[in-house]
Amino acid sequence: MATEFINNLTGENHAATIAKLFRQADRVTIVSPFLMPDFNKYLDSVRPKTLLEIHLVTTLVPRSPDQIKKVRSMTSLLDWCNKNEVSTVISVNNKLHGKIYIFQHRGIFQAAIVSSANFTNSGLNDQHEWGVLIRDAVSVSALYEQVTGCIEFPGIRHDDISRMAAEIEDYLKKQGRPPRPKIPVSLLKNITGLPALRISSETNFWLKPIGHAHGHVSPDRKFDQERDRLHFAKRRPKNISVGDILIAFAVGSGKIISVYKMMTPPHYAPDEERWPWYVTGKNMTKDYGRDWWANDLDIYRLLYAFDKNHPNTDIKPRGVQSFEGFKWGLDRMQITPAFGNFILEKVGQKTEQ
């Protein structure tokens, strides 16, 4: 059966069903506007032995007292994941109202729950909530694309959350009484990875080829969509993370196509024989990507210009394979923030012309 109904009126309620799916997954995505105050107790009770990553998508509405509870919840999630060596991605979507739970194993989407139940103790156990369990991998993949495609802040850094927690504690110490319906606090300003071309010096940059030796990108193809899938080779791409910047260029011409911010961890598409792994990227330069072929920005000219203007600055971290690797099928190459921001500056100049 492709779909099943879940409710909190029987023993197989939301809590029991989600716990069972947790134990069968290595990557779990929790999408919920409201959260339980302490993840430690819940996750300890679930005991997910194969878990590698939790991706939390929630809200962080400015001036709302819910920010106080939310930061404590996120901090408890980070604490548990750090103790159990589980990777954590925390994202914010302040228009979020839906509640969705998505489970993957070895890159394959296994199941999703679309529900009225928030990820709270009462939502999973006590309140009269109903949900639908979907086990069709294609449908779950499409749902995941929709959920991650509307995220505002894809990857909040752990030190961002530490600053938020300190600000909340300072506010409560000075307040001296229960929070008002509206509080003069907006924690979003603590997020360093803001959307658009404001890039931190700590951001990871990658050159990402599009096309291959026997299939070059057509000059007529436009790269002006809000979201795009960016594919990688047959091994799961390591060392890339949500929030990284992927500078796409065309194989053959070397021309810059567009610049993407990575919105999702890598996922596996078994129907893609040549490039089965992919991430969803937010297109940060849609105007440039619409007419990319008309520009003279290619990675080789940019490399020459950067070396000329910054002769003592590295273009790639030590030990990273050189540009020659692209001739032999290299699907990405890490570059330094200095070179990455240099490319972004040149792309921005072309867009303004």
N, C-alpha and C positions, 0 to 999 in steps of 0.2 A: 504493500500500500504506500503510495507516494506521500500522502499527507495524513496526519493524525491530529486529533483535538486533545488539548491539555486543559485541565482546570484544577482549582485548589479545593475541590470538594471530595477528592478521593486520595488514596495513598500515593498514587503516581501524580503528585502535584508538580508545580513548576520547579520547586526546589529539588525534588527527587529526580525529575527528568533531566534538568540541567546538570546535576551532579553526575549522573550516569554518562552523559555526553562529554563532560569535562574529563572523565577518566579514560575516554577513548580518543581524545584529541591531543595534538601537540601545539595547536594554535587556536586560541579562543578570542572572539571579538564580542565585547559586551557593549551594547548601545542602550543607554538609559539616562533620562534626565535626572532621576533621583537615585541615590546610592545608599547602601548600608553603611553605618558609621565606621565599622571596623572589618576590613577584608580578612584579617588574620584568622579569626575564629572560623569563618565560613570556609576558607580555602584549606585550613587544617583539617576540617571535618570531611571535606571532599576528597582530600589526598590524591590529587592528580599526578600520577607518577611519570607520565610521558610528556607532560606539559613543557613547552619551550618558550612560549610567548603569550602574553595577554595584551590585547589591544582594547583599551577603554575609550569609548566615545561618549561624552556627556556635555553638560552645559556649565557655564560659569558667567552668569548674568551680572553685569555691573550694577552696584547698589543693592543687590538682593542679599538678605541675610543668609540665604542658602549657600553663599560663598564660604561661610564659616564652616558649615558641615562638609561641604564639598572638598575643601582643602584637607581636612582631617581624613576623609575617606581616601583621597588620592595618596596621601602620605602613608596610610596603612597599607595600601596596595603596593606601593614602592618598597616598604619595609619587608612585606612577605616575599615579594619577588626577589629582592636582594638576598634574603636569607636562603631562598630555595634555588638560587641561580637560574631564575626565569626572566627572560627579557620582557621589558614593559614599554608599551607605546600608549601615551595618553593624548587624546585629541579633543578639541572643543568645537561644538556646533550649537550656537545659541538659539537656533530656530528649531532645535530638536524637540519632538514630542513623542515619537514612536519608541517602542521598546523591542529590541531585536537581539538575538543571541546566535552567533555563527560559529561553527566548529569545523576545523580542518585537521587532516592527518596526512603527513608527507606530501604537502602541496595540493591535496585533493579536498574539495569542499564536501564534507560528510553530511551536514545537517544544519538547519536553521530553525529557530523559533521566532515567529512574529506574534506579539502578544500585547495585552493591556498591562502586563505585570512589570513594574519597575524592579530594578535590582536592589530591593530592600527586603528585610526579613518578613515584613507583613505582605509585601507584594508577591513574594515567592511561596509563602505558606498560608497566610490567614485570610487575606481579602479574597472576595469572589472575583477571580480573574480567569480569563479564557485566552488560549493561544492556539496557534496552528504549528505543528511540527512538519517541516518540509525536508525530504531526504533526496530530492532530485538535484544532482550536482550542478547541472546547467542553470536551474532556477536559483539555487543558492549563490552561485557565482555572480549572476546578474544582480541579485539583491545586494551582494557585497559591493559591487561596482557603484550602485546607486547610493548606498550608505556612505561610502568613503568619498564619493564624488562631490558631496555637498559640505564637506568638513571645512570649517574656517581656519582652524589652527591645527595642522596635521600632527605635529610632534612637539609637545611641551617638554622642555628640558627639565631634568631633575633639579638643577639648581634654581630654575624658575619657580618650581613648587616650593622649594626651601624659602625663597624670598617671599612668596605668598603667605606661607605659614608664619613667618616672622612678622609680616605686616598685620595679619589677623590677630596674633597674640598681642601686638602693640596696641591695636585698636581696642581689644577687649579690656586690656589693662587700664587704658585711659577712660573707657566708657563707664565702667563701674556699675552698670545695670544691664538688664536684658536688651538685646538688640532691637532697634526700632523697625517698623515695617520697611523702611528704606534706610540704608546705611551709607555714609560718605566714603565708600571704598569701591574701587574698580581694579580687580586683580589682573585683568587682561594686560595692563601695561607692563607686568612683570615678564610676559612672554617675549623672549628674544627672537623667536623665529616667526615674526609677523609675515603675513602674505605680501606679495609684490616684490620689488627688486631691492628690498632692504636685507642685505645678506651679512651675517655675522662672520667675523674672521675665523670662527671655529667651525663653520659649515664645511662639509665635505663636498668637493666638486669632482665631477666625472665627465670625461668626453665619451659620448655614446654614439657609435656608428649606426646609421640607418641604411638598410639595403645590404647587398653582398656583391661579390665579384661578377656573378652571372645574373644579377638582378638589381641594376642601379635605380635610384629613385627618379621618377619622371619629373622633369622641370615644371610640368603643369600641376603637379600635386600640391595642394595647399595644406599647410599645417597651422590652421587657425581655430581648431576646436578647443573648447574649454578644458577637456580631459582627453588624454591619449594613453593607449597601452604602449609600453616600451618593452620590447622583447629581448631576452638573453638566450644564451646557448643552453646545452643540455644539462649542465651542472647548475645547481642552485647558486645564484650569485652571492658571494660572501662579502662582508664588510660594507655593504650598502644599507642605508637606514632611511626611515621616514624623515623627511626634511632635507635630505641631500639634494644637490642641484645637479641635474643631468643636462649637459650641453650637447644637443643632438647635431650630428653633421652627416652629410651624404657621402657614402662610399663612392669612390671614383673622383668626383670633383673636390671633395673635402670641404664643401661649402656648409657653413652653419645653417641649420634648418630652423631650430627654435630652441628655447631654454625651458626646462621643466623642473618643477619641484616635486620630489617623490612623495606621493600621498599614501601609499600602501606598502607593506612588506612584500617580498617576492611571492608569487603564486604560480602554480603549475597548471598548464593547459595541455592535457594529453593529446588533443587533436592537432597541436602544432608540432610537427615532427622535427623541423629544423631549429626552431627557437621556442621551446616549450615553456620557459620561465618568463614571467612578465611582472611589471609593476604598473600601477596607474600613476601618471604624472599630470600635475596641473600645469597647463601651458601659461607661462609667465610673459611670453612675447608673441601674442597672437597676431598683432599687426605686422610684426616682422615676418612671422611664419607664413603669412598670406602671400608674400612676394619674395620669399627667401632667395629664389633663383636670380632675381634681378640685382642682388647685392654681391659685392666682391670679397666678402668675408669668408676666407677658408682657413682651416686650422694651420696650414703651413705658412701662409702669409702672416697670420696672427702670431705664430711662434717666432718668425723672423723679427717682426715689429717689437714683440715683447723683449726678445734678447737684445735688440738694439737699444731700447729705452731703459732696460733693467738688466745690464750685463752680469750682475753678481747675484741675481735672484733665481732660484730654482723654479722650473715649470712643473715638476712632479716630485712627490716624496721620494726619499732615498729607497732604492730597491724595487721601485715600480718599473715595469717593462716599458720600453721606449715606443715611439710612434710606429716603428717598424712592425710591432706586433699586430697592428691592424691589417697588414698584408696577409697574415696567416690566421685570420679569423678571431682575433681578440675582440670580445664583445663590450669592453669598457676599459678605460684607463683613468686612474685617479690623477688629478692635477692639483697644484697648490692653490690655496685661496687667492694668492696674489695674481696668478695667471688666470684663474677663473673670473675674478672681478674685472680684470683687464678685458677679457672677452665680453663680459656683460656690458661694460662701458662702451665698447665699440658697437655692440648690437643696439644699445640705447641710442647712440648717436645716429645710426642709420634710421631708426624708427622716427626720430625727431625731424629728419630732413624732409 
